[in-house]
Structures are given as structure tokens and as C-alpha cells.
Amino acid sequence: MAQAIEAKPFSPEQARRYSRHIIMPQVGGAGQRRLLEAKVLLIGAGGLGSPAALYLAAAGVGTMGIVDFDEVDLTNLQRQLLHRTQDVGRPKVDSAEETIASLNPDVRVVKHREPLTSANALEIMAPYDIVIDGSDNFPTRYLVNDATVMLGKPCVHGSIFLFEGQASTFVPGKGCYRCLYPTPPPPGMVPSCAEAGVLGVLPGIVGSIQAVEAIKLILDLGETLTGRLLLFDALEMSFRTVKVPRNSECPLCGDNPSVTELIDYEAFCGIPQLQESAPAD
């Protein structure tokens, strides 16, 4: 009879660092080992990605991919806690990597400093167990949703606007973002954070919820937001949930799907293609 291979023991530093997890009956050493072996991909190192990354790193998630091609701007620092004043002008993935390394050297950060597109999404997401969507635009949200469904991977969704936030978890076979929002809003109907603003602490709350959902998925623990949409109102300090059942007629995850490959998501969302303009006088 083949002998079972014992898991690599924790180092003394790890045993101390993760002690508050290890003493929990629901987590224990086996659960902490699962966290250390997990691979989570963050779409965006901004308002939502920052708290999610920090708490997942602190929890000991062993591999964290970050997709973000942007640079740190001074306006980001009101809410994006992965970055500091001295990071202004630097690539966000570089700033995020340094912050995470200073928090927990156990975490391996994989940097994807490139736009997420229909051409690269499946390849980028393939090595990861869970995708956390912290994007701030509808084309990327639909792209992330479609790619995770096609790959059979869970996707933890989050979004914020002014004083309100929402979160949900989509797992294969139990609904997707298209079940919740079959069609995108008309272009310009929903202003961005840059246009409308956002309460600085709001993404900290929603991004932390996304981190909790990812940890529960890794540990197979509790009830996730699968089939539910969590709505948070900071002004009322209220949480409520609404049911989001799988739509059997969903074009992506329904009984007879018509979306079988990644598409042009800017065109799908009605965003006009950028054209080269003449140099300004």
C-alpha cells in the first residue's frame, strides 16, 4: 500500500504568523495549507483590488496574480491602499508587489502589466483557482465573466458607486454576471468614479467582502454569495441581499448558450472605437 505523502510542515515563523487561523477548528493547519497552495487572480490593483490583495496576502494565499496596466496617480491614494505617495507614477503592479512582499513574504506575486482583452484573458486566467473582479468598467466585467464561465472558474464580483457597493460570487453552473445583468447600460449612463466620485472607505468594505468570499471558496467553508447579490448602502449603513437565480435562457451559462467564445466587449457595450485624430494645433 502506498504511503500518504505528508504535507510540508509550517516553519516556526509560519506557525506563529498564521496561528490565529490554525487554532480555529474551521480552518486548522489543513485549511491554512490550502490557503498557502491557492492561486487567486485579481483584476485590478485599484480601490477593490487593494483591500482584497492585502487581506488575502495576510491570510497567506500563496500565489496572487494581478492584472493592471495603469500607473499610480495622486487621485488613487484616497482609496487604493496598496500604493503610497512615493509610488505616484510607478506601475501599479510594481507598487502592489512591494506592498504585498512587505506584508507577507510567503506570497508570490505574478504581475500581468497589460490590458485584459479577449485575446489574452483565457491564457492569463487559466493557471488560477479563483478570479476576483475589481474592474471599474462594463466591457471588462463582461469579459471577466465570460472567460471565467468558459474556464469553469469561480468569479467574485464587486462594484462601487458614490456611497453604494455590491458583491456576488459566480460559480460554474450556478449563474453568472449575465444572469444578473443580461445587457450593459447605455454608454455614459453610469458615470465612473473619476466622473462621479466615490467615498474613499467604500471600496475597503466591498473589497474585504470579496476577500472573504475567496477565502471561503478556498476552504470550502460556509455559504458564499452564490445566487445572491449583496447590496451595501454606506449612508444608511445597511446591508441587504437579493436572490439572483441562474437564468436558463442566459446566452452564456443557460441551457442553450449562444455565446461560445470571447467577443469584442467594447462593441457589445456600445462604446465607439477610438480613431486616430489629427494633431492638435
Secondary structure, DSSP 8 states (H G I E B T S, - for coil): -----------HHHHHHTHHHHTSTTTHHHHHHHHHH-EEEEE-SSTTHHHHHHHHHHHT-SEEEEE---B--GGGGGT-TT--GGGTTSBHHHHHHHHHHHH-TT-EEEEE-S---TTTHHHHHTT-SEEEE---SHHHHHHHHHHHHHHT--EEEEEEEBTEEEEEEE-TTS--HHHH-SS---TTSS--HHHH-B-TTHHHHHHHHHHHHHHHHHHT-S--SBTEEEEEETTTTEEEEEE----TT-TTTSSS----S---HHHHTT-----------
